């Protein structure tokens, strides 16, 4: 069983930066991991996904070039560096994990993920 805990959310002005962390209770070196977000009144959506080694990544078009997803398997931790934040990035951010099906697995489907964190709020003011 894997437990995930997000941290690093907060209030930031537009154009600012935040770094989210997702710490896992167990070893996640064989897991694909992802960041999702849910804004008020909207469905949860994929933000980024990273394969088990960190060598393959997926980014949603809305964050491409501004956000960077990385992981440190020695620390069982995944990160999301968020730069040039916009008010539309305001949401609760969740990390998630599932056992990898292979090197190319950077699943964007929420249904593929078995483990979820409790979420951390990110608010970007204009």
C-alpha positions in Angstrom: 0.0 0.0 0.0 1.3 3.4 -0.9 0.3 6.6 0.8 0.9 10.0 -0.8 1.1 13.4 0.9 1.3 16.6 -1.0 2.9 19.8 0.3 4.0 23.2 -1.0 0.7 24.8 -1.9 -0.2 28.3 -1.0 -1.1 31.8 -2.2 1.0 33.4 -4.8 0.7 36.4 -7.1 0.4 35.9 -10.9 3.8 35.5 -12.4 5.2 33.8 -9.3 6.4 30.3 -8.6 5.6 27.4 -6.3 7.1 24.0 -5.9 4.9 21.1 -4.9 6.1 17.9 -3.4 4.5 14.5 -3.2 6.1 12.2 -0.6 5.3 8.5 -0.7 5.2 6.2 2.3 6.7 3.3 0.4 9.0 2.7 -2.5 7.6 4.1 -5.7 10.5 3.5 -8.0 8.4 1.1 -10.0 5.4 3.4 -10.2 4.2 5.9 -12.8 3.2 9.1 -11.0 1.1 12.1 -11.9 -0.1 15.5 -10.9 -3.8 16.3 -11.3 -5.8 19.4 -10.4 -9.4 20.4 -9.8 -10.6 23.9 -9.9 -13.9 25.0 -8.4 -16.8 23.9 -10.5 -14.6 21.9 -12.9 -13.6 18.3 -13.3 -10.3 17.1 -12.2 -7.7 17.2 -15.0 -4.2 15.9 -15.7 -1.4 18.4 -15.2 1.7 16.2 -15.7 2.8 12.6 -15.5 6.2 11.0 -15.2 7.4 7.4 -15.8 9.1 5.3 -13.2 12.6 6.4 -14.1 11.8 10.1 -14.7 13.0 9.7 -18.3 9.6 10.3 -19.9 7.1 13.0 -19.0 3.8 14.3 -20.2 2.5 17.8 -19.7 -0.9 19.3 -20.4 -0.9 22.0 -23.1 -2.0 24.5 -20.5 1.2 24.1 -18.4 3.7 23.1 -21.1 6.8 25.3 -20.8 5.8 26.7 -17.3 5.7 23.6 -15.1 8.3 20.9 -14.6 7.7 17.5 -13.1 10.5 15.5 -11.6 11.1 12.7 -9.1 13.7 11.5 -6.8 13.3 7.7 -6.3 15.9 7.6 -3.5 13.6 9.9 -1.5 10.3 8.4 -2.9 9.3 12.0 -3.7 7.8 13.6 -6.8 7.9 17.4 -7.5 6.1 19.9 -9.5 7.9 23.2 -10.1 5.4 25.7 -11.2 6.6 29.0 -12.8 4.8 31.9 -14.4 1.7 31.1 -12.5 -1.6 32.4 -13.8 -4.9 32.9 -12.0 -6.3 30.0 -14.0 -3.8 27.7 -12.3 -5.8 28.1 -9.1 -7.0 24.6 -8.0 -6.5 21.8 -5.6 -3.5 19.8 -6.8 -3.3 16.1 -6.3 -0.6 13.6 -6.8 -1.3 10.0 -7.8 0.5 6.8 -8.5 0.0 3.4 -10.1 2.3 0.4 -10.8 4.1 1.1 -14.1 3.3 -1.0 -17.1 6.6 -0.2 -18.7 9.1 2.5 -19.6 6.6 4.4 -21.8 3.9 4.5 -19.2 3.0 8.1 -18.6 -0.7 7.5 -18.2 -3.0 10.6 -18.3 -6.1 8.6 -17.4 -7.3 9.1 -13.8 -8.8 5.6 -13.8 -5.3 4.1 -14.2 -4.2 5.6 -10.9 -4.7 3.5 -7.7 -3.2 5.8 -5.1 -4.1 9.4 -4.4 -3.0 12.1 -2.0 -5.3 14.4 -0.1 -4.5 17.5 -2.3 -2.9 20.8 -1.7 -4.5 24.2 -2.5 -2.8 26.5 -4.9 -4.3 30.0 -5.3 -2.9 32.5 -7.8 -4.1 36.1 -7.4 -4.2 38.5 -10.2 
